[in-house]
Amino acid sequence: MMRLVLCATILSGAVLAAQPPIPTDGWPTYNGDYSGRRFSTLTTINAGNVKHLGLAWSYRLGVPGSGPIKGTPLMVNGVLYLTAPDHVWAVDARTGREIWHFANESTGGIHIGNRGAAIKGDRLYVETPDCHLVSLNVKDGKERWRQSICNLDQFYYSSVAPIVVGNHVIAGVSGDDLDVPGYVEARDPETGAFQWRWYVVPQNPGDAGIESWPSLEAARHGGGMTWQPVTYDPDLNLIYLTTGNPQPVVANVNRKGNNLFTASIVAINPDDGKMRWYFQSSPHDTHDWDATQTPVLLDADVNGEPRKLLAQASRNGKFFLLDRTNGKALVSSEFVPTNWSLGFSERGEPIPNPAKEPQVAGALVTPNQGGATNWPPPTFSPMTGLFYVSAARAYSVWYIYDPGQNPQGWGGTDRGGWSEYMLQAVDYKTGKVRWSHKWEGGGLSGLLSTAGNLVFSGDGSGGNIVALDATTGTPLWHAGLRSSVSNGPITYTLDGLQYVVVGAGDTLWSFVLNE
Amino acid sequence: MIRTRRTVQLLAGAAFAVALGAGVGAQRPSPPRQRPVPRGATPATKPAGADTGEATARRLCSLCHPFENIVAIRRTRAQWEATVENMISRGARGTSAEFATVVDYLSAAYALEGSTVRGAAGPDDKPLVDPKASEIAKPLWTSDCQLCHGADARGTDRGPNLVRSALVLGDRYGSTIGPYLRTKHAALPSGKKIELTDTQVLLLAHFLRDRVNDTLRGSPLFKPGDILVGDAKAGAAYFDGEGRCGQCHSPSGDLKGIATRLDPVGMQQRLLFPSNAGARRRTTAAPVVTVTVTRENGETIAGELVHMDDFYVSLRDASGAYRTVRRAPGVRVEKHDPFAAHVDLLSRITDTQIHDLVAYLETLK
């Protein structure tokens, strides 16, 4: 059933460091760098001394109800920039003292989470739930401009961390209540002026992908939200965008077909907004499994030749390794067992099993709606060659609630369930799980790996931040944080001290070595 | 400056006045866009025990979501139960009693019935639907609109889907559909010219927003259909045979009359996911997970599991005392899950077998 598209033996173990690494004295973008690896070259804290890690400071959000912290903070020039829906805080990265606080006066939108900010020079960019991209002064948090990037009346909202690429602020949009199209926009960093918009689903006759929809009407309302930040290869000058599930989400009789380019990884030129290639992680998704998990860029030798690769552990439980110059799949596998597909196509894309689509009487499916993983960011260590992903093995029953011929919105959902959670270390060369560490508590966590041979992860509802040996998965250190880890941990150095900073509930916690 | 929120109480009373009141005339078909309007609506009156319920709900739910976001969608009791069950499967932690308290509180304080606004998404000035206005509009809709736009306003071969119409979604009490109907809409297929009073436009606006709300997850239509599609005889055979259900359960014992206590969906959920506290909350106290901890010196401690992670295990022993043991090297922990057989079933049972089993259980009245 499971098929490895390319024999693993042609992939050698060497991982090249072609991507510029995360600067050791900061964390300037959502993933630390453009590659999405969340791997730090810092070694001050390492597997030998991590047991001495202790509290440096904690910072509790000053606005009740604005947590949990789901965004990854940036750290630039000794200052952390932390976000929540409608809020940005600048916090001293050495001491945890608040420097300034920006609060947006909202006009609506869902306030469920904000993934973070972007910074270019002395300007900061953040999305607010009421469909705005807002630019602030880094030094004092004063608003410079705001631009509307979506329509609240159509139930869009904004939660995505923008990414600055050259002279473009790349901003995605959110929302999955009504049947509206997903898109990504580029805006001018100086003025916020519109540059281009790329629609995930066809909007006009003749648009690419239209053949994968039963009608233009279905395509134009086909969803595919751009929930997560892009990654970027400066050499190829391509951004890698991931797209959300199609609409209507569950009942799908009126959108038969693969529903391009939903639930896909898409390469786009940031200067012209044109698509170069796509790979569909979930053709004709019917389970709310967006494919917006980080497209991690890594470079490795294949058959003695350096190759530019892209890896994704997708919400549907599948792991993909692609050639990022052309989108061709090299490896397709599973990082947890699933029961919804009938193997992989020639393109390396999963073939959904129609019997496991939602049914009126219910279909028992794994994973559940939450997915085998979700938005909490994974990490890739070029030292170990392992792709680490916070994972769930979860079952639920999927129902069609609207059996009519023209369902809208969701038209069904899943219900109930059983689940267990684990940290999976996937060998990127084979797509096989090298080691798995099961957590007693439930819930996913963002991850960080370092050259100190460490992986940092939350342990679900255990409420701990845990450092594990990156090679073996053995837990080496932990600290109880009162709440589950709710974002991706980051690390940086200041004054020779290496800090590890993580969000849990409404509090940001900072750790250093006690020496 | 943080957004303030008006309450549903304020608006619920005002809604019908807006719809049909004296102020509705040629001069004022559309109230000005007001903001902010109630997302995360505050309950009009606090039900008994609400303080405990609210505190528990906030404590359990706020770990992952801003509480105001959760309650922005009003739901029926069944919908709240399903929502809580889903959250349990996604890692929400609490006791069965706590989850029961949360369901009771949310079902009372954030009930769907009587709600005038649905859905968490959209602008703060989302139009409120007056159910009476929507109902009054039905004859007009049926006679003049339904032929082309369908009974549910989702369109036909003759006319477009209005639920997905940007014009309709941007409308506030007739503000955009009124001018459109009067100046741009073609004559009806019968040849009849569209001539609507302001009140009729307002009624249609309520009707259309009601149809938009029907498509949302908080809609009263958002519920399972008939799941009794299995073969009861085959289900009985599975019960005693491959399913090995009879090893622990008996149709004349613990399952006697199960179909009078649980609906089919409830039975289906419970047989697959009995450990989900939300799924079993309506019946008697459920079995609990227990642990036996053996220390390095051979001493054993046993009891009901309270919490366990990689580093500590906490339990309540037979005397009711709370004990925590560090999971140092040499400490052994044995976990006893009373639902292990059901977990094992998940990777074996087919959908047909599930449907047959539910059909069989439905015969146990």
Interface residues (C-beta under 8 A of the other chain):
Chain A: V63 G65 S66 G67 P68 P85 D86 A103 E105 S106 T107 G108 G109 I110 H111 I112 D130 N151 L152 D153 Q154 F155 Y156 Y157 G175 D177 L178 D179 V180 E217 H221 P337 N339 A355 Q359 V360 A361 G362 A363 L364 T366 N368 Q369 G370 A394 Y395 S396 V397 Y399 I400 Y401 D402 P403 N406 Q408 G409 W410 G411 T413 D414 R415 G416 G417 W418 S419 Y421 W439 E440 G441 G442 G443 L444 D459 G460 S461 G462 G463 N464 V466 P475 H478 S483 S484 S486 G505
Chain B: M1 I2 R3 R35 P36 R39 S62 L63 C64 H65 P66 F67 E68 N69 A72 A82 E85 N86 I88 S89 R90 G91 A92 R93 G119 A120 A121 G122 P123 D124 D125 K126 G150 D152 R154 G155 N161 V163 R164 A166 L169 G170 V212 T215 L216 R217 L221 F222 K223 P224 G225 D226 I227 L228 V229 G230 V265 Q268 Q269 L272 F273 S275 N276 G278 A279 H307 M308 D309 D310 F311 H342 V343 L346 S347 I349 D351 I354 H355
